[in-house]
C-alpha cells in the first residue's frame, strides 16, 4: 500500500504529523525512493501476472514472505523481506520452476538444483529486500 507522499519520501509520525503537504518542489524529494517506486510501477505495468494473476502463498517466515503470481502465460515468484533472515529452500516442482528463472527485481539470480520435479531452489536471505523472478517458461 502506498500513501500519498510515500513515493517522494514524505514522512509523518502520527495522525496530525502525517498530514504534511506534498512538496511540489522536486529538489525536496528523496530521489532514491522516487526511483524505487517508479521501478516497481514499471514492473507491475509490464507483467500481467502482477496486475490480474492468481495468487498463491509459498512461504511465510518471521521476516520474509514468498508468493506466486500467475496467468496462463506467465509465472512470477515474489519474495519480500523486512530484514535479513536464513535462506529459504523450496521444492521447485510445486513452483513450476526449472533452469534459471530470470531476475526481474533484485540482483540475485536463482538456480534450480536437481531438476523441476525433485529439485529445489534456495531464495536469498538478504533484507530488507524485494525480489521477483520469472519462470523460464514465461
ZIURLIN-V404725 format. One line per field, one symbol per residue. phi: phi as a letter, one per 30 degrees, with the letter a starting at -180 (. if undefined). psi: psi as a letter, one per 30 degrees, with the letter a starting at -180 (. if undefined). burial: I if it has 9 or more other C-alpha atoms within 8 Angstrom, else O. Layout:
BEGIN
phi=???
psi=???
burial=???
END
This chain:
BEGIN
phi=.ccejedcidcacaedddcddddddddcddddddddddddddddddbeddcbddbbdcabbebbbbbcbbbdcbbbccbbbdadadeccbddeddicaibeddcbjccdcbdciiddcdbbcddcdldabbbbceddd
psi=kklkfefggkllfaeeffgkkkjfjfffljeeeeeeeeeeeeeeffjeefegllkkkekklegkkklkkkaffkkkkkkkkflklkkjkkkeeffgklbjkkjfklgklkkjkglfegalkjklgllklkkkkkkff.
burial=OOOOIIIIIIOIOOOOOIOOOOOOOOOOIOOOIIOOIOOOOOIIIOOIIIOOIIOOOOOOOOIIIIIIIIIOOIIIIIIIIIIIIOOOOOIIIOOOIIIIIIIIIIOOOIIIOOIIOIIIIIIOIIIIIIIIIIIIOO
END
